[in-house]
Amino acid sequence: MAKQNRNAEKFRALHVPGKPLVLFNAWDAGSAKAIAKSGAQAIATSSWAVADANGVADGEHVPLALAIDNLRRIVTGTDLPVTLDLESGYGDAPDAVGETIRLAIDAGAIGCNLEDSFPATGKLRQTVDQIDRIRRARQIGDAAGISFFVNARTDVFFQERAEQHDEAMVGEAIDRARKYAEAGADGIFAPGLVNVTLIGRIAEASSLPLNIMVSDASPSLAALAERGVARISYGPRPYLMAMKALEEGARAASALAK
């Protein structure tokens, strides 16, 4: 637990607006070891990548027991801090989320992502409901005696296409970030948002360090840093890159065999 808490404190300190923590997301122990060899400062999982690697769709279709066992193997294989993508917490009720967080902490995690949408539909939860879920996650982290980092993911920007993102959606994201912070969240994650001006407004308005996910339409890492982003995630992209390389290698080998 002492090592886990040191890693938790180290991870928290890496969230610096303007000098973002870059997370090249892993999906298993082998990918985590490869990422660690690159000089990475921490390991984060991608739920989409973990799901696809296990032959199922994202959206909590990976059994929780498997997700936790996968986490334990990753933690065992690296000395770096490990944060887990827990999707929507594997349960609607705060106590269900709390039990999921407890399992993650017992397996060695120092943080998690926790979404404010329903995994089955992608629709947003009521803010008041997500507040209760975040508050329970915070209580479990505190009770465990570690500085567990609750990265509150808001799916506001997944409700519309990128070209339809506007000030009203930014306002809702900022309001949710404020309320999530009051409930005990440590970071705000806004995947799907790619407009650099809107990103800057959230980073400036929120007391929580802002996490942005890389996509083909994203601004450069330098531009994100200039706008005050504190954490940058690659999500499923590393997994997709690895699978593409595997496919190309297999195709070349098959061609040689003909």
C-alpha positions as CSV (number, residue, x, y, z in Angstrom):
1,M,0.0,0.0,0.0
2,A,2.9,2.4,0.7
3,K,4.2,1.9,-2.9
4,Q,0.7,2.3,-4.3
5,N,0.2,5.6,-2.4
6,R,3.6,6.9,-3.6
7,N,2.6,6.1,-7.1
8,A,-0.8,7.8,-6.6
9,E,0.9,11.0,-5.3
10,K,3.4,10.9,-8.2
11,F,0.5,10.4,-10.7
12,R,-1.4,13.4,-9.3
13,A,1.6,15.6,-9.5
14,L,2.0,14.9,-13.2
15,H,-1.2,16.8,-14.0
16,V,0.2,20.2,-14.9
17,P,-1.8,22.6,-17.1
18,G,0.4,23.6,-20.0
19,K,2.8,20.7,-19.4
20,P,0.4,17.8,-19.9
21,L,0.9,14.2,-18.9
22,V,0.8,12.1,-22.1
23,L,-0.8,8.6,-21.8
24,F,-0.2,6.1,-24.6
25,N,-2.9,3.7,-23.5
26,A,-2.3,0.0,-22.9
27,W,-4.6,-3.0,-23.0
28,D,-2.7,-5.8,-21.3
29,A,0.5,-6.5,-19.4
30,G,2.6,-6.9,-22.5
31,S,1.6,-3.6,-24.0
32,A,2.1,-1.9,-20.6
33,K,5.6,-3.2,-20.5
34,A,6.4,-1.9,-24.0
35,I,5.0,1.5,-23.1
36,A,7.0,1.6,-19.9
37,K,10.2,0.9,-21.9
38,S,9.5,4.1,-23.9
39,G,10.1,6.2,-20.8
40,A,6.4,6.8,-20.0
41,Q,5.6,8.3,-16.7
42,A,2.4,6.3,-16.1
43,I,0.2,3.6,-17.6
44,A,-3.4,4.0,-18.5
45,T,-5.7,1.4,-20.0
46,S,-8.2,1.9,-22.8
47,S,-11.5,0.1,-22.2
48,W,-12.2,0.0,-26.0
49,A,-8.8,-1.7,-26.6
50,V,-9.2,-4.1,-23.7
51,A,-12.7,-5.1,-25.0
52,D,-11.6,-5.5,-28.6
53,A,-8.5,-7.6,-27.5
54,N,-10.9,-9.9,-25.7
55,G,-13.3,-10.2,-28.6
56,V,-16.2,-8.1,-27.3
57,A,-17.5,-4.6,-27.9
58,D,-16.8,-1.6,-25.6
59,G,-19.5,-0.6,-23.1
60,E,-18.9,-2.8,-20.1
61,H,-19.1,-6.1,-22.1
62,V,-15.8,-7.2,-20.6
63,P,-16.8,-8.9,-17.4
64,L,-15.7,-6.9,-14.4
65,A,-13.7,-9.8,-13.0
66,L,-11.7,-10.0,-16.2
67,A,-11.1,-6.3,-16.3
68,I,-9.8,-6.4,-12.7
69,D,-7.6,-9.5,-13.4
70,N,-6.2,-7.7,-16.4
71,L,-5.5,-4.7,-14.3
72,R,-3.7,-6.8,-11.7
73,R,-1.5,-8.3,-14.3
74,I,-0.6,-4.9,-15.6
75,V,0.2,-3.6,-12.1
76,T,2.4,-6.7,-11.5
77,G,4.3,-6.1,-14.7
78,T,5.3,-2.4,-14.1
79,D,6.6,-0.1,-11.3
80,L,4.7,2.8,-12.9
81,P,1.4,4.3,-11.6
82,V,-1.5,2.5,-13.3
83,T,-4.9,4.1,-13.9
84,L,-7.8,2.0,-15.1
85,D,-10.6,2.9,-17.6
86,L,-13.6,1.7,-15.6
87,E,-16.1,3.0,-18.1
88,S,-19.3,3.9,-16.2
89,G,-18.3,2.0,-13.1
90,Y,-20.1,-1.3,-13.8
91,G,-23.3,-0.2,-12.1
92,D,-25.8,2.6,-11.8
93,A,-26.0,2.9,-8.1
94,P,-23.3,4.7,-6.1
95,D,-22.7,1.6,-4.0
96,A,-22.1,-0.5,-7.1
97,V,-19.6,2.1,-8.3
98,G,-18.0,2.1,-4.9
99,E,-17.5,-1.7,-5.0
100,T,-15.9,-1.5,-8.4
101,I,-13.5,1.2,-7.2
102,R,-12.6,-1.0,-4.2
103,L,-11.8,-3.9,-6.4
104,A,-9.6,-1.7,-8.6
105,I,-7.7,-0.3,-5.6
106,D,-7.2,-3.8,-4.2
107,A,-5.7,-4.8,-7.6
108,G,-3.3,-1.9,-7.4
109,A,-4.8,0.9,-9.4
110,I,-4.1,4.5,-8.3
111,G,-6.8,6.1,-10.4
112,C,-9.7,5.5,-12.8
113,N,-11.9,7.1,-15.5
114,L,-15.5,7.3,-14.5
115,E,-18.0,8.2,-17.3
116,D,-21.3,10.1,-16.9
117,S,-23.1,8.3,-19.7
118,F,-25.1,5.0,-19.8
119,P,-23.0,2.3,-21.4
120,A,-26.0,0.8,-23.3
121,T,-27.1,4.0,-25.0
122,G,-24.3,6.6,-24.6
123,K,-26.9,9.1,-23.2
124,L,-25.9,11.4,-20.4
125,R,-26.8,10.7,-16.8
126,Q,-28.5,13.4,-14.8
127,T,-25.8,15.5,-13.2
128,V,-27.2,14.8,-9.7
129,D,-26.9,11.1,-10.2
130,Q,-23.3,11.3,-11.4
131,I,-22.4,13.5,-8.4
132,D,-23.6,10.7,-6.1
133,R,-21.5,8.2,-8.0
134,I,-18.4,10.3,-7.9
135,R,-18.9,11.1,-4.2
136,R,-19.0,7.4,-3.4
137,A,-15.9,6.7,-5.5
138,R,-14.1,9.4,-3.5
139,Q,-15.2,7.9,-0.2
140,I,-13.9,4.5,-1.2
141,G,-10.5,6.0,-2.3
142,D,-10.2,8.0,0.9
143,A,-11.1,4.9,3.0
144,A,-8.4,2.9,1.3
145,G,-5.8,5.5,2.5
146,I,-4.4,6.3,-1.0
147,S,-4.7,9.5,-3.0
148,F,-6.9,7.8,-5.6
149,F,-7.3,9.9,-8.7
150,V,-10.9,10.0,-9.9
151,N,-10.9,11.3,-13.5
152,A,-14.5,12.3,-14.2
153,R,-15.3,11.8,-17.8
154,T,-18.1,13.8,-19.3
155,D,-19.6,12.6,-22.5
156,V,-21.2,15.9,-23.4
157,F,-19.3,16.1,-26.6
158,F,-20.2,12.6,-27.7
159,Q,-23.9,13.7,-27.9
160,E,-23.3,15.7,-31.2
161,R,-20.8,15.6,-34.1
162,A,-17.7,17.8,-33.7
163,E,-18.9,20.5,-36.1
164,Q,-22.0,21.0,-33.8
165,H,-20.1,21.6,-30.6
166,D,-21.0,25.0,-29.3
167,E,-20.9,27.4,-26.4
168,A,-24.0,25.7,-24.8
169,M,-22.2,22.4,-24.7
170,V,-19.1,24.0,-23.3
171,G,-21.3,25.6,-20.6
172,E,-22.8,22.3,-19.7
173,A,-19.3,20.6,-19.5
174,I,-18.0,23.4,-17.3
175,D,-21.0,23.2,-15.0
176,R,-20.6,19.4,-14.7
177,A,-16.9,19.8,-14.0
178,R,-17.6,22.3,-11.2
179,K,-20.2,20.0,-9.6
180,Y,-18.0,16.9,-10.1
181,A,-15.1,18.7,-8.4
182,E,-17.3,19.5,-5.4
183,A,-18.2,15.8,-5.2
184,G,-14.5,14.9,-5.0
185,A,-13.4,14.4,-8.6
186,D,-9.7,15.1,-9.3
187,G,-9.8,15.6,-13.1
188,I,-12.2,16.3,-15.9
189,F,-12.0,14.3,-19.1
190,A,-13.8,15.6,-22.2
191,P,-13.3,13.1,-25.1
192,G,-14.7,14.0,-28.5
193,L,-13.9,17.7,-28.2
194,V,-11.4,18.8,-30.8
195,N,-12.1,22.6,-31.2
196,V,-9.0,24.2,-29.7
197,T,-10.8,27.4,-28.7
198,L,-13.5,25.5,-26.8
199,I,-10.9,23.3,-25.2
200,G,-9.1,26.4,-24.0
201,R,-12.3,27.8,-22.5
202,I,-12.9,24.6,-20.5
203,A,-9.3,24.5,-19.3
204,E,-9.5,28.1,-18.1
205,A,-12.9,27.8,-16.4
206,S,-12.5,24.5,-14.6
207,S,-10.7,24.0,-11.4
208,L,-9.9,20.5,-12.4
209,P,-7.0,19.5,-14.7
210,L,-8.4,18.9,-18.2
211,N,-7.9,15.6,-20.0
212,I,-8.3,15.5,-23.8
213,M,-8.3,12.5,-26.1
214,V,-6.3,12.4,-29.3
215,S,-8.1,11.8,-32.6
216,D,-7.4,12.4,-36.3
217,A,-9.1,15.8,-35.9
218,S,-7.4,16.9,-32.7
219,P,-5.1,19.9,-32.4
220,S,-1.4,19.2,-32.1
221,L,0.0,18.3,-28.6
222,A,1.7,21.6,-28.5
223,A,-1.5,23.5,-29.2
224,L,-3.3,21.5,-26.5
225,A,-0.5,22.4,-24.0
226,E,-0.8,26.1,-25.0
227,R,-4.5,26.0,-24.2
228,G,-3.8,24.7,-20.7
229,V,-4.6,21.0,-21.1
230,A,-3.1,18.9,-18.3
231,R,-3.5,15.4,-19.6
232,I,-3.6,13.9,-23.1
233,S,-4.8,10.3,-23.7
234,Y,-4.4,8.3,-26.9
235,G,-7.3,6.0,-26.1
236,P,-7.6,3.0,-28.5
237,R,-5.2,4.4,-31.1
238,P,-2.1,2.5,-29.8
239,Y,-4.1,-0.8,-29.9
240,L,-5.3,0.0,-33.5
241,M,-1.7,0.8,-34.5
242,A,-0.4,-2.5,-33.1
243,M,-3.2,-4.5,-34.8
244,K,-2.6,-2.8,-38.1
245,A,1.1,-3.7,-37.9
246,L,0.2,-7.3,-37.0
247,E,-2.2,-7.5,-39.9
248,E,0.4,-6.2,-42.3
249,G,3.1,-8.5,-41.0
250,A,0.8,-11.5,-41.3
251,R,-0.2,-10.5,-44.8
252,A,3.5,-10.2,-45.8
253,A,4.2,-13.6,-44.3
254,S,1.3,-15.2,-46.1
255,A,2.4,-13.7,-49.4
256,L,5.9,-15.2,-49.0
257,A,4.3,-18.6,-48.3
258,K,2.5,-18.6,-51.7
